[in-house]
Amino acid sequence: MRAPTITVGGPPGSGKTTAAKRLADLLHREYRSAGDVFRAEAKARGMDLLTFGTLAENDPKIDRALDGAMVALAGPRRLLEGRIIGELLARRNLPVYRILVTADEATRAGRISRREGIPFESALPAMRAREASERKRYGRYYGMDPDDLHYDLRVDTTHLSVEEVIQTILEALPEDIRAEGAT
């Protein structure tokens, strides 16, 4: 069997990007992010994420094209980061090891606030709106709830440092995936 694509998913502000980038580096895998693809497309259209997400709610071609591009990147030496990419690969019977990185809502909003340089009071409703848009789109286009998907590993980052998150993931990975990263 072909080595699985590793995917890292989770809600906004959970730490999935930080964890995915570090993990990809440690496992010597190429890193790709669905969020980067989505943000680039929003920027190319002169839109912020919320506006672009609203547009995507009414145009299934946007998500289907972006998600299709991510699925096409699946491979044994890749780590893909995205909210639903693991599920999309599994539905296509592609070998995948799915990791969920999550945190409580206040922690996630606080991280977004610091990252974006905006007040917490602005970050929280923007984060909730983004999650609602994703839930609506993924439900309508794929019949899935991004908060109720299967994962091989779940890591709550609420009270963990980045180093502790990475250590937790590395210790939980199957031996064949860890060994593959050492080569």
N, C-alpha and C positions, 0 to 999 in steps of 0.2 A: 504494500500500500504506500502511496505517495505520502511524504511528510505533510502534515496539515499546515494550512495558513493559520497564523495566530491572529485573532481579532481582539480588540479592546473596545468595549462599548461602555456607555453610561450617560447619565444626564449631564447637562451643562454645569460646569464648575466642580465636577466630581474628582478631577485630577487625572482624567483618562489620557489627555494629551501628554502631560508630563510623564506619566507612567509608561505610556506606549513608546514615546521617544527613547526613554532610558532603557526599557526592555529590548527594543529593537537593536539598540547599540550593543547591549550586553550579549545578545543572542546572535549578533552579526546578521541581522535581517534588514532588508530594505523597508523603510517606514513610509506609509502613505496614509493621508488623512482625508476622510470624506468632508470634514468641516473645512479644511483648506480649499477643497474643490468647490464647496458651496459658497464660501466667502469670496473666492476669486470670481465666481460667476456673478454674485451680487455686486461686487465692485465693478466688473466689466459692464454691468447694466446701470451703474450709478446709483445703487440702492444700498440701504443699510440692511442688516440681517433680518430684522423684523418685517420690513417692507417686502423683501424678497421672499421670505417665508410665507407671507400673506398671498403674494402672487402665485407661489407654488401650490397653495391650497386650492387654487382655481385652475391650475394647469398641470395635470399629471405628467406631461412630457418632461417637465423640469426635473422632478425627482427621479423618474424612470431613467432619464439620460444620465444623470449624475450617479445614481446607484448602479446602473449598468456599467459605467466606466470603472467604478470601484470593484465590481465583481470581476471584471476582465483582468484586474490586477492580481487576483488570487494566485498564490503559488507557494511552494514549499520554503522559499527563502524570503518570504514577505511577512510583514506585520501590518495589518490594516486596522486603522482606527475609525470608528464610526458607530453611531447609535444603533443601527440595525444591520450592519454589514455581516456579522456572524450568522444571523438568522437567514439573510439572503443567500449566503454560501451554503448553509445547511439545506435550505429548500432546493438547491440545485444539486444536492448530493455530493458536494465538494468536501474534501477532508478539511476540517476546521477545528481549532481549539478556541473556545469562546470564553473570554474573561470579561466580567462586569466590574467596573470600578464605580463606586457610589459614595455618597456622603449625605448627611442630613441637609435639609433645605437651607437652614440658616448658614451653615458652613459653606455650602455651594454659593449662595448669594454673596457672602463675604468675600470669597475668592474672586468672583466675577467683579465685585466692586473694586477690589484692589487691582486686579488685572486691567480693567477698563478705565480706572481712575474716575469712577463715578460714585456718588453716594449710595450706601446700602439701600436707602429708601427708593432709589431709582433702579438699582440692580435687581432687587427682588421681584417687582412686578414685570420687568422686562424678561427675566428668566422664566417666570411663570407663563408669560405670553408665548415665549419661544417653545416651551414644552407643550403647551396646549396646541400650538400650530403643528408641531411634529406629531403629536398623538392623533390629531385630526387627519393629517395627510397620510400617515402610515396605516391608520385604520381604513381609510377610504381606498387607498391605492394597493395595499398589500394584505388587508384583513388582519393586521397585527397591532398589538398594544406594546409600544417600546418599553413599558414598565413591567411587562409580564412575558418575558422571553426566557428561553432556556440558556443557561451558561454552564460551562464546565467548572468555573471558579468564580466566586464572588468575593470582592474585597471592599469592605467599608473603610474609607480613608478619613472619616470624620476626626479621629483622634490619632492618626498615624502620620509620621514624617514621611517625606518622599522615600527616604532610605528604607524605612520600615515597610512601606507599600511594596517596593521592589523586592525586598527580602521575602516578604510573605508570598508574593507571586512566584519567585524563583524556587522557593521551597516546595510549593504546591504543584509546580509543573511536572508532568510525567517525565521520567528519567530519559526516555528517548528524545524528547524535545530539548531538555537541558543539555544532553550529550551532543546533540546536533549543533547547538550553539557554540560548543567548545571547539568545533572543527574549523 
